Amino acid sequence: MPIIEVNMLEGRSADDKERLIEALTDAAFNSIGAPRESVRIILREMPAGHFAVGGRSFAAKAAAEVGTKG
C-alpha cells in the first residue's frame, strides 16, 4: 500500500487537488503496479507564511512583489 504525502502552499482549488490525487494514483498504478484502491494520498496545505526559501517566507516575498508593483 503506497502512501504518498504532498506538502504544498494553500490556495489551490478543490478541482486542482482532485486532479493531483488522480494523477498521483495513476502514477503509482503505472509505475509500480499498485492497485488503485491501495494508494493513499495525504495532502498537507500550509500558509505562505509557513514556508520559506533563502531566509524569507513566501508571504514576505509576495508582499514585496505587490509593493513594487503598486
C-alpha angles and dihedrals in degrees: 000000000000117000113200118194121196125189114195142154115269122250106077119125124253088248091054091051092048090052090050092050091050093047093049091048090050090049092054091047094047098041104040103012094245112168107250092235090057095056115102121196124194117191117194117189122196133188116253089248091063097058124065139176125190094003097305130094120234088243091058091047091050091048091050091050092051090049092055093047097047 
